[in-house]
Amino acid sequence: MSARPSSRPQRSRSTGGAFAVWTIALLVALVATIQLRSQAEVERSLQSVDPASLAFSIDQLHRANESLDAQISTLNQQVAALQSGGGSAADQELTAEALHLRMLEGLVPVQGPGIVFTLDASGLTSIDLQDAINNLEAGGGEAMEVNLHRVVEGVVINQGDNGVTIDGSVLQAPWVFVVVGDPTRLGETADEMTRQLRGDRRVREAAYRVEPNLVIRAVVSERPFVYASPS
Amino acid sequence: MALVALAVGFLIAGQLKAQLLTPSNQVARTQALIHSVQDLERTNDADRQKIAALRAQIAALEAQAASDSATTAALRNEVAELRAHAGLTAIHGPGVEIDLTNGDPSTDPTDQGRYLVNYQDVQDLVNLMFASGAEGVAVSDRRITPISSFTGSEGEVVIDQGPPLFAPIRVVAVGDRSLMQSAMTDPNQLTSLRIRVIQFGVGLKVTGLGDASLPAYDASLEIPYVGPA
């Protein structure tokens, strides 16, 4: 009888220890399962993709990673310049970045190699224009204007009563795209687009030419945020 | 005891793995391609993290320089504004969230793939948001920039430097909420998507948000072929 009181706490400790160990086991199993499940889900989502699409993904990711590496290299140079040069280096870096962002946002005229793509058709819609712009951007375009209207993501393209509009201005045919960017990739993209468009009954003419230097003078105006604030 | 616990844990996990992953020799080639994609995606993810860290480091160094010079401070403010419009700064504000999910496969072979959310759906949606008062947009936490583009194949959406996204896709836009919401109810907009919502049950859910958050862009904004005119 005297052993009971002393054995009780011991048994309780032993039960508590076993409970803790089994809880850990359960947690380990749970974590491992969650990891494997997410891995399995990723694999499953890719399993549903056909080999041609996977090959496309590999090609796209190779190109993307090269582009990311180039960006890392540029940013590393910026860090090095800022660390070594003090205030004047900061001014130089900020001035260069301001120009870079102004070019990117379509706020200043730009130039460079690229293509001029002409599309003459009747009955084309705003979706046709958006698709053409997107294809040229995805195909190496870095700056673009259409019929002397600068185009960046966010510029409003609509279907109006009198046809397609860019920022409220009606776009008359033919549509002339001036695109600055990688001329080789742009040439390949335009070639493919031209082939496809020539099979479209609405299209009278689809043609392009590669140019060593093109100037884009059209700009978009700055639009201050009304609703958005920095986080 | 702890070792027993670990062994039990891994045993359970191992059994689940066997149930969840069923490798087959028939799909060995596809598996090899999948592993290549996964390796490249891991590199892509690591590069993005590096870019975000470098941009944060640059911002800190510039802030330090700006504290010593009024000229630098003015330049920094100018660049901050430009960065925000380029998508390089996280923003928040009123907005909408649009959730896109795949529908049900059809038995008709000519309809193949139409039940899937594709990159053109996302492209149309993003364009509609900008045309309806959006000041910033993110697609599944990928911020859209002035030079963003959309590609992909069946059921796969690639934005800028990827990696590929698959449904469910979440589009969040910050801006004029009432304009964006009314655009989403306009039957003349997103016609291709709306038809597939009816035909294949593609999911299209719109939610108004009092305060939506968009992350900063974490990939490349290099434009090596463009120079000032």
Boltz contact constraints between the chains, C-beta under 6 A:
constraints:
  - contact:
      token1: [A, 21]
      token2: [B, 1]
      max_distance: 6.0
  - contact:
      token1: [A, 21]
      token2: [B, 5]
      max_distance: 6.0
  - contact:
      token1: [A, 24]
      token2: [B, 5]
      max_distance: 6.0
  - contact:
      token1: [A, 25]
      token2: [B, 5]
      max_distance: 6.0
  - contact:
      token1: [A, 25]
      token2: [B, 8]
      max_distance: 6.0
  - contact:
      token1: [A, 25]
      token2: [B, 9]
      max_distance: 6.0
  - contact:
      token1: [A, 28]
      token2: [B, 6]
      max_distance: 6.0
  - contact:
      token1: [A, 28]
      token2: [B, 9]
      max_distance: 6.0
  - contact:
      token1: [A, 29]
      token2: [B, 9]
      max_distance: 6.0
  - contact:
      token1: [A, 29]
      token2: [B, 12]
      max_distance: 6.0
  - contact:
      token1: [A, 29]
      token2: [B, 13]
      max_distance: 6.0
  - contact:
      token1: [A, 32]
      token2: [B, 13]
      max_distance: 6.0
  - contact:
      token1: [A, 33]
      token2: [B, 13]
      max_distance: 6.0
  - contact:
      token1: [A, 33]
      token2: [B, 16]
      max_distance: 6.0
  - contact:
      token1: [A, 36]
      token2: [B, 17]
      max_distance: 6.0
  - contact:
      token1: [A, 40]
      token2: [B, 20]
      max_distance: 6.0
  - contact:
      token1: [A, 40]
      token2: [B, 21]
      max_distance: 6.0
  - contact:
      token1: [A, 45]
      token2: [B, 166]
      max_distance: 6.0
  - contact:
      token1: [A, 46]
      token2: [B, 34]
      max_distance: 6.0
  - contact:
      token1: [A, 51]
      token2: [B, 30]
      max_distance: 6.0
  - contact:
      token1: [A, 51]
      token2: [B, 33]
      max_distance: 6.0
  - contact:
      token1: [A, 53]
      token2: [B, 153]
      max_distance: 6.0
  - contact:
      token1: [A, 54]
      token2: [B, 33]
      max_distance: 6.0
  - contact:
      token1: [A, 54]
      token2: [B, 37]
      max_distance: 6.0
  - contact:
      token1: [A, 56]
      token2: [B, 153]
      max_distance: 6.0
  - contact:
      token1: [A, 57]
      token2: [B, 37]
      max_distance: 6.0
  - contact:
      token1: [A, 57]
      token2: [B, 164]
      max_distance: 6.0
  - contact:
      token1: [A, 58]
      token2: [B, 36]
      max_distance: 6.0
  - contact:
      token1: [A, 58]
      token2: [B, 37]
      max_distance: 6.0
  - contact:
      token1: [A, 60]
      token2: [B, 158]
      max_distance: 6.0
  - contact:
      token1: [A, 60]
      token2: [B, 162]
      max_distance: 6.0
  - contact:
      token1: [A, 61]
      token2: [B, 40]
      max_distance: 6.0
  - contact:
      token1: [A, 61]
      token2: [B, 162]
      max_distance: 6.0
  - contact:
      token1: [A, 64]
      token2: [B, 161]
      max_distance: 6.0
  - contact:
      token1: [A, 64]
      token2: [B, 162]
      max_distance: 6.0
  - contact:
      token1: [A, 65]
      token2: [B, 43]
      max_distance: 6.0
  - contact:
      token1: [A, 65]
      token2: [B, 44]
      max_distance: 6.0
  - contact:
      token1: [A, 67]
      token2: [B, 161]
      max_distance: 6.0
  - contact:
      token1: [A, 67]
      token2: [B, 220]
      max_distance: 6.0
  - contact:
      token1: [A, 68]
      token2: [B, 47]
      max_distance: 6.0
  - contact:
      token1: [A, 68]
      token2: [B, 161]
      max_distance: 6.0
  - contact:
      token1: [A, 68]
      token2: [B, 220]
      max_distance: 6.0
  - contact:
      token1: [A, 70]
      token2: [B, 222]
      max_distance: 6.0
  - contact:
      token1: [A, 71]
      token2: [B, 51]
      max_distance: 6.0
  - contact:
      token1: [A, 71]
      token2: [B, 220]
      max_distance: 6.0
  - contact:
      token1: [A, 71]
      token2: [B, 222]
      max_distance: 6.0
  - contact:
      token1: [A, 72]
      token2: [B, 50]
      max_distance: 6.0
  - contact:
      token1: [A, 75]
      token2: [B, 54]
      max_distance: 6.0
  - contact:
      token1: [A, 78]
      token2: [B, 58]
      max_distance: 6.0
  - contact:
      token1: [A, 79]
      token2: [B, 57]
      max_distance: 6.0
  - contact:
      token1: [A, 82]
      token2: [B, 61]
      max_distance: 6.0
  - contact:
      token1: [A, 87]
      token2: [B, 65]
      max_distance: 6.0
  - contact:
      token1: [A, 87]
      token2: [B, 68]
      max_distance: 6.0
  - contact:
      token1: [A, 87]
      token2: [B, 69]
      max_distance: 6.0
  - contact:
      token1: [A, 87]
      token2: [B, 72]
      max_distance: 6.0
  - contact:
      token1: [A, 90]
      token2: [B, 62]
      max_distance: 6.0
  - contact:
      token1: [A, 90]
      token2: [B, 65]
      max_distance: 6.0
  - contact:
      token1: [A, 90]
      token2: [B, 72]
      max_distance: 6.0
  - contact:
      token1: [A, 91]
      token2: [B, 72]
      max_distance: 6.0
  - contact:
      token1: [A, 94]
      token2: [B, 75]
      max_distance: 6.0
  - contact:
      token1: [A, 94]
      token2: [B, 79]
      max_distance: 6.0
  - contact:
      token1: [A, 97]
      token2: [B, 79]
      max_distance: 6.0
  - contact:
      token1: [A, 98]
      token2: [B, 78]
      max_distance: 6.0
  - contact:
      token1: [A, 98]
      token2: [B, 79]
      max_distance: 6.0
  - contact:
      token1: [A, 101]
      token2: [B, 82]
      max_distance: 6.0
  - contact:
      token1: [A, 101]
      token2: [B, 86]
      max_distance: 6.0
  - contact:
      token1: [A, 103]
      token2: [B, 226]
      max_distance: 6.0
  - contact:
      token1: [A, 104]
      token2: [B, 146]
      max_distance: 6.0
  - contact:
      token1: [A, 104]
      token2: [B, 223]
      max_distance: 6.0
  - contact:
      token1: [A, 105]
      token2: [B, 85]
      max_distance: 6.0
  - contact:
      token1: [A, 105]
      token2: [B, 86]
      max_distance: 6.0
  - contact:
      token1: [A, 105]
      token2: [B, 146]
      max_distance: 6.0
  - contact:
      token1: [A, 109]
      token2: [B, 229]
      max_distance: 6.0
  - contact:
      token1: [A, 110]
      token2: [B, 226]
      max_distance: 6.0
  - contact:
      token1: [A, 110]
      token2: [B, 229]
      max_distance: 6.0
  - contact:
      token1: [A, 111]
      token2: [B, 227]
      max_distance: 6.0
  - contact:
      token1: [A, 111]
      token2: [B, 229]
      max_distance: 6.0
  - contact:
      token1: [A, 112]
      token2: [B, 225]
      max_distance: 6.0
  - contact:
      token1: [A, 112]
      token2: [B, 226]
      max_distance: 6.0
  - contact:
      token1: [A, 112]
      token2: [B, 227]
      max_distance: 6.0
  - contact:
      token1: [A, 113]
      token2: [B, 225]
      max_distance: 6.0
  - contact:
      token1: [A, 130]
      token2: [B, 127]
      max_distance: 6.0
  - contact:
      token1: [A, 134]
      token2: [B, 123]
      max_distance: 6.0
  - contact:
      token1: [A, 134]
      token2: [B, 149]
      max_distance: 6.0
  - contact:
      token1: [A, 134]
      token2: [B, 150]
      max_distance: 6.0
  - contact:
      token1: [A, 137]
      token2: [B, 149]
      max_distance: 6.0
  - contact:
      token1: [A, 138]
      token2: [B, 149]
      max_distance: 6.0
  - contact:
      token1: [A, 138]
      token2: [B, 151]
      max_distance: 6.0
  - contact:
      token1: [A, 142]
      token2: [B, 223]
      max_distance: 6.0
  - contact:
      token1: [A, 142]
      token2: [B, 225]
      max_distance: 6.0
  - contact:
      token1: [A, 142]
      token2: [B, 226]
      max_distance: 6.0
  - contact:
      token1: [A, 143]
      token2: [B, 226]
      max_distance: 6.0
  - contact:
      token1: [A, 152]
      token2: [B, 146]
      max_distance: 6.0
  - contact:
      token1: [A, 153]
      token2: [B, 144]
      max_distance: 6.0
  - contact:
      token1: [A, 153]
      token2: [B, 146]
      max_distance: 6.0
  - contact:
      token1: [A, 153]
      token2: [B, 148]
      max_distance: 6.0
  - contact:
      token1: [A, 154]
      token2: [B, 130]
      max_distance: 6.0
  - contact:
      token1: [A, 156]
      token2: [B, 131]
      max_distance: 6.0
  - contact:
      token1: [A, 180]
      token2: [B, 225]
      max_distance: 6.0
  - contact:
      token1: [A, 180]
      token2: [B, 226]
      max_distance: 6.0
  - contact:
      token1: [A, 181]
      token2: [B, 225]
      max_distance: 6.0
  - contact:
      token1: [A, 182]
      token2: [B, 225]
      max_distance: 6.0
  - contact:
      token1: [A, 215]
      token2: [B, 229]
      max_distance: 6.0
  - contact:
      token1: [A, 225]
      token2: [B, 135]
      max_distance: 6.0
  - contact:
      token1: [A, 227]
      token2: [B, 93]
      max_distance: 6.0
  - contact:
      token1: [A, 227]
      token2: [B, 94]
      max_distance: 6.0
  - contact:
      token1: [A, 227]
      token2: [B, 135]
      max_distance: 6.0
  - contact:
      token1: [A, 227]
      token2: [B, 175]
      max_distance: 6.0
  - contact:
      token1: [A, 228]
      token2: [B, 91]
      max_distance: 6.0
  - contact:
      token1: [A, 228]
      token2: [B, 93]
      max_distance: 6.0
  - contact:
      token1: [A, 228]
      token2: [B, 135]
      max_distance: 6.0
  - contact:
      token1: [A, 228]
      token2: [B, 136]
      max_distance: 6.0
  - contact:
      token1: [A, 228]
      token2: [B, 174]
      max_distance: 6.0
  - contact:
      token1: [A, 229]
      token2: [B, 93]
      max_distance: 6.0
  - contact:
      token1: [A, 230]
      token2: [B, 89]
      max_distance: 6.0
  - contact:
      token1: [A, 230]
      token2: [B, 91]
      max_distance: 6.0
  - contact:
      token1: [A, 231]
      token2: [B, 90]
      max_distance: 6.0
  - contact:
      token1: [A, 231]
      token2: [B, 92]
      max_distance: 6.0
